[in-house]
Amino acid sequence: MSPRSETTAPGPPPRRAGPVAAGAASVLLLTSCAVLTAGDRLDNVPHDVSTDITDEPVELVVAYTDDPPVTELVEGFTELHPNVSIELQQTPFSDYIKTVTLAMSSEDPPDLAQYNPGAMRSLIPGGYVLDLDPYSEAYGWEGSFPAASLEPLRADEDAARFGEGSLYAAPGALSVIGVFYNRELLAKAGVEEPPATLDEFEEALERVAAAGIVPFDVGGLGVGGIHLWNALLNAHGDGGAYRDWVHGVPDSTIETPSALEATRTFTRWVEAGYVPASANATSDDDARADFATGSGAFLVTGNWAAFELDEAMGENVGFFPMPGVDADQEPLISGSSVSFVVSSQTEHPDVAAAFLDHLSSPESARIQLGAGFMPVDTDVTAQEGGVLEEINTAYTRVAEEEGIVPFPDFVTPGMIDRLTPGAQGLTSGTLDEEAFLAEIQTEWDRVHGR
């Protein structure tokens, strides 16, 4: 989830525009494409796949919005295959769902595009993106990509249910939500080490507040409140029931005892003053900047903030996953990947698939780590140590136990528009816990039905 107003995927924020980013110009380019007329589903199952790459000149176009970092990953691939040139087309996030849908369903689509669950609900049923199962088998992606990163990228051919079915994308970098903390402020409050249970976390919050220190920096104007609620949902949650709900399994619901308890914990922390009264007027960027300058003891956000915080705080910043109710319960962390799909109309499916395979390489892993993301190859760790290594260690442990779960806004294209004001209502005290859960379940019902 990113510090911005958005319509889906509270995932990592754009860190910079690539040198060939098209910005607003790409919006005009993409929306001006001639869209294919409705008709039969396109044949999107590749035939005669090969892992051999041609020596002939190949030109590919990649459309994307977030930067995980796309430019460096592309450069790494083209260095290995100098006969391949890749043009990048970057679009602002607020326009991406609409433009990528139009572009990928046009007569001249980009060869690859950044995955977005909202766009996939129309692109997969039309056959506009490749079923990657044949390439997954050819390259052995089940062994080279973490299973938790592939699961959300699977869907049935109607895109009515995610989490199972054919594979439609491959991850280019991974992200997780967790708790950043200020070591000096915790020491000042008498908190000697990160908490191992939720009760210990509450005790730490009480000590921090008693010491006159702001417990949390929260960007409630953006998605900071959602991050905090989401982390508490992980702490209280039933991983199986939550996954079913996110993936649209029939009769799933968020109105569960564990979700209610997580939401009550959120409001209890608000009432105790652990969440600043100004949170709903604070952007995610400002909350992150405040935390970096020592404003608060804790910040709940994604690993995409690690690079910035590490530069600003050095050894003073640490990271831990939100602890569970019990120290020995199944660990859960909400996470996702910045992933890429391949157009079913590309003239170079083998080359496009080779680029996806390259994303799981040790070389790409070092690029991903250097940008503050989790590497697809989890065996590669941050050599310099510090908070990046702490995040990678936490992710790897939870991924090995299959505890990585999708972000809650992946449920529907419009879920973020219910979650954001809902979390703001909890923070301001104008919305109670039951009403909040009922609101987001109504959005689930609108798309998936009961």
Solvent accessible surface area in square Angstrom, and as a share of the most:
residue,aa,sasa,rsa
1,M,0,0.00
2,S,0,0.00
3,P,18,0.11
4,R,43,0.16
5,S,103,0.66
6,E,15,0.07
7,T,54,0.31
8,T,1,0.01
9,A,17,0.13
10,P,0,0.00
11,G,3,0.03
12,P,4,0.02
13,P,18,0.11
14,P,59,0.37
15,R,86,0.31
16,R,89,0.33
17,A,72,0.56
18,G,8,0.08
19,P,110,0.69
20,V,79,0.45
21,A,31,0.24
22,A,33,0.25
23,G,26,0.25
24,A,74,0.58
25,A,65,0.50
26,S,1,0.00
27,V,27,0.15
28,L,133,0.66
29,L,87,0.43
30,L,4,0.02
31,T,53,0.31
32,S,85,0.55
33,C,31,0.18
34,A,62,0.48
35,V,69,0.40
36,L,48,0.24
37,T,123,0.71
38,A,107,0.83
39,G,69,0.66
40,D,138,0.72
41,R,87,0.32
42,L,56,0.28
43,D,102,0.53
44,N,5,0.03
45,V,66,0.38
46,P,17,0.10
47,H,129,0.58
48,D,140,0.73
49,V,44,0.26
50,S,38,0.25
51,T,62,0.36
52,D,116,0.60
53,I,38,0.19
54,T,57,0.33
55,D,132,0.68
56,E,116,0.52
57,P,111,0.70
58,V,4,0.02
59,E,135,0.60
60,L,1,0.01
61,V,35,0.20
62,V,0,0.00
63,A,0,0.00
64,Y,0,0.00
65,T,3,0.02
66,D,8,0.04
67,D,1,0.00
68,P,0,0.00
69,P,2,0.01
70,V,1,0.01
71,T,14,0.08
72,E,55,0.25
73,L,1,0.01
74,V,10,0.06
75,E,89,0.40
76,G,17,0.16
77,F,2,0.01
78,T,29,0.17
79,E,138,0.62
80,L,110,0.55
81,H,47,0.21
82,P,117,0.73
83,N,40,0.20
84,V,4,0.03
85,S,59,0.38
86,I,24,0.12
87,E,91,0.41
88,L,6,0.03
89,Q,18,0.08
90,Q,15,0.07
91,T,1,0.01
92,P,54,0.34
93,F,14,0.06
94,S,83,0.54
95,D,53,0.27
96,Y,1,0.01
97,I,37,0.19
98,K,138,0.58
99,T,1,0.01
100,V,0,0.00
101,T,32,0.19
102,L,49,0.24
103,A,0,0.00
104,M,0,0.00
105,S,10,0.07
106,S,0,0.00
107,E,114,0.51
108,D,117,0.60
109,P,21,0.14
110,P,6,0.04
111,D,17,0.09
112,L,0,0.00
113,A,0,0.00
114,Q,10,0.05
115,Y,21,0.08
116,N,5,0.03
117,P,10,0.06
118,G,10,0.10
119,A,1,0.01
120,M,1,0.00
121,R,42,0.15
122,S,58,0.38
123,L,1,0.01
124,I,1,0.00
125,P,46,0.29
126,G,19,0.18
127,G,0,0.00
128,Y,32,0.12
129,V,0,0.00
130,L,8,0.04
131,D,16,0.08
132,L,0,0.00
133,D,50,0.26
134,P,33,0.20
135,Y,1,0.01
136,S,7,0.05
137,E,150,0.67
138,A,50,0.39
139,Y,50,0.19
140,G,38,0.36
141,W,0,0.00
142,E,101,0.45
143,G,75,0.72
144,S,44,0.28
145,F,5,0.02
146,P,23,0.14
147,A,62,0.48
148,A,13,0.10
149,S,6,0.04
150,L,3,0.02
151,E,52,0.23
152,P,17,0.11
153,L,6,0.03
154,R,45,0.16
155,A,1,0.01
156,D,53,0.27
157,E,106,0.48
158,D,93,0.48
159,A,3,0.03
160,A,58,0.45
161,R,70,0.26
162,F,14,0.06
163,G,17,0.16
164,E,85,0.38
165,G,45,0.44
166,S,24,0.16
167,L,0,0.00
168,Y,5,0.02
169,A,0,0.00
170,A,0,0.00
171,P,0,0.00
172,G,0,0.00
173,A,0,0.00
174,L,0,0.00
175,S,0,0.00
176,V,1,0.01
177,I,4,0.02
178,G,0,0.00
179,V,0,0.00
180,F,0,0.00
181,Y,13,0.05
182,N,5,0.03
183,R,90,0.33
184,E,120,0.54
185,L,30,0.15
186,L,5,0.03
187,A,72,0.56
188,K,145,0.62
189,A,13,0.10
190,G,38,0.36
191,V,15,0.09
192,E,170,0.76
193,E,127,0.57
194,P,52,0.33
195,P,14,0.09
196,A,57,0.44
197,T,23,0.13
198,L,9,0.04
199,D,100,0.52
200,E,76,0.34
201,F,0,0.00
202,E,40,0.18
203,E,101,0.45
204,A,5,0.04
205,L,0,0.00
206,E,110,0.49
207,R,129,0.47
208,V,0,0.00
209,A,41,0.32
210,A,91,0.70
211,A,42,0.33
212,G,72,0.69
213,I,16,0.08
214,V,60,0.34
215,P,7,0.04
216,F,1,0.00
217,D,10,0.05
218,V,10,0.06
219,G,1,0.01
220,G,3,0.03
221,L,97,0.48
222,G,10,0.10
223,V,2,0.01
224,G,5,0.05
225,G,3,0.03
226,I,2,0.01
227,H,3,0.01
228,L,1,0.01
229,W,1,0.00
230,N,0,0.00
231,A,2,0.01
232,L,0,0.00
233,L,7,0.04
234,N,9,0.04
235,A,1,0.01
236,H,30,0.13
237,G,20,0.19
238,D,83,0.43
239,G,2,0.02
240,G,41,0.40
241,A,42,0.33
242,Y,15,0.06
243,R,40,0.14
244,D,58,0.30
245,W,0,0.00
246,V,5,0.03
247,H,14,0.06
248,G,6,0.06
249,V,26,0.15
250,P,91,0.58
251,D,103,0.54
252,S,13,0.09
253,T,41,0.24
254,I,6,0.03
255,E,82,0.37
256,T,34,0.20
257,P,118,0.74
258,S,30,0.20
259,A,1,0.01
260,L,37,0.18
261,E,68,0.31
262,A,0,0.00
263,T,0,0.00
264,R,101,0.37
265,T,0,0.00
266,F,1,0.00
267,T,15,0.09
268,R,99,0.36
269,W,1,0.00
270,V,28,0.16
271,E,145,0.65
272,A,56,0.44
273,G,45,0.43
274,Y,23,0.09
275,V,6,0.04
276,P,34,0.22
277,A,114,0.88
278,S,67,0.43
279,A,1,0.01
280,N,40,0.21
281,A,83,0.64
282,T,24,0.14
283,S,33,0.21
284,D,15,0.08
285,D,73,0.38
286,D,78,0.40
287,A,3,0.02
288,R,28,0.10
289,A,47,0.37
290,D,58,0.30
291,F,0,0.00
292,A,18,0.14
293,T,119,0.69
294,G,31,0.30
295,S,48,0.31
296,G,0,0.00
297,A,0,0.00
298,F,0,0.00
299,L,8,0.04
300,V,9,0.05
301,T,12,0.07
302,G,0,0.00
303,N,0,0.00
304,W,8,0.03
305,A,1,0.01
306,A,0,0.00
307,F,65,0.27
308,E,74,0.33
309,L,0,0.00
310,D,44,0.23
311,E,129,0.58
312,A,64,0.49
313,M,23,0.10
314,G,33,0.32
315,E,156,0.70
316,N,30,0.15
317,V,1,0.01
318,G,0,0.00
319,F,11,0.04
320,F,15,0.06
321,P,28,0.18
322,M,15,0.07
323,P,12,0.08
324,G,13,0.13
325,V,69,0.39
326,D,80,0.42
327,A,79,0.61
328,D,131,0.68
329,Q,54,0.24
330,E,87,0.39
331,P,28,0.18
332,L,14,0.07
333,I,4,0.02
334,S,0,0.00
335,G,2,0.02
336,S,16,0.10
337,S,20,0.13
338,V,7,0.04
339,S,0,0.00
340,F,1,0.00
341,V,0,0.00
342,V,0,0.00
343,S,0,0.00
344,S,24,0.15
345,Q,60,0.27
346,T,19,0.11
347,E,149,0.67
348,H,54,0.24
349,P,42,0.26
350,D,36,0.19
351,V,5,0.03
352,A,0,0.00
353,A,0,0.00
354,A,9,0.07
355,F,1,0.01
356,L,0,0.00
357,D,36,0.19
358,H,17,0.08
359,L,0,0.00
360,S,14,0.09
361,S,20,0.13
362,P,60,0.38
363,E,92,0.41
364,S,0,0.00
365,A,0,0.00
366,R,122,0.45
367,I,46,0.23
368,Q,0,0.00
369,L,10,0.05
370,G,42,0.41
371,A,6,0.04
372,G,0,0.00
373,F,1,0.00
374,M,0,0.00
375,P,0,0.00
376,V,1,0.01
377,D,28,0.14
378,T,30,0.18
379,D,130,0.67
380,V,23,0.13
381,T,66,0.38
382,A,4,0.03
383,Q,166,0.74
384,E,124,0.56
385,G,17,0.17
386,G,43,0.42
387,V,1,0.01
388,L,6,0.03
389,E,63,0.28
390,E,51,0.23
391,I,0,0.00
392,N,1,0.00
393,T,81,0.47
394,A,11,0.08
395,Y,4,0.02
396,T,29,0.17
397,R,114,0.42
398,V,1,0.00
399,A,16,0.12
400,E,135,0.60
401,E,93,0.42
402,E,114,0.51
403,G,0,0.00
404,I,13,0.06
405,V,2,0.01
406,P,3,0.02
407,F,0,0.00
408,P,0,0.00
409,D,1,0.00
410,F,28,0.12
411,V,0,0.00
412,T,3,0.02
413,P,44,0.28
414,G,19,0.18
415,M,0,0.00
416,I,2,0.01
417,D,84,0.44
418,R,72,0.26
419,L,1,0.00
420,T,30,0.18
421,P,72,0.45
422,G,5,0.05
423,A,4,0.03
424,Q,46,0.21
425,G,8,0.08
426,L,2,0.01
427,T,16,0.10
428,S,66,0.42
429,G,63,0.61
430,T,114,0.66
431,L,46,0.23
432,D,78,0.41
433,E,30,0.14
434,E,88,0.40
435,A,36,0.28
436,F,1,0.00
437,L,4,0.02
438,A,42,0.32
439,E,80,0.36
440,I,0,0.00
441,Q,2,0.01
442,T,71,0.41
443,E,6,0.02
444,W,0,0.00
445,D,38,0.19
446,R,152,0.56
447,V,53,0.30
448,H,39,0.18
449,G,29,0.28
450,R,155,0.57
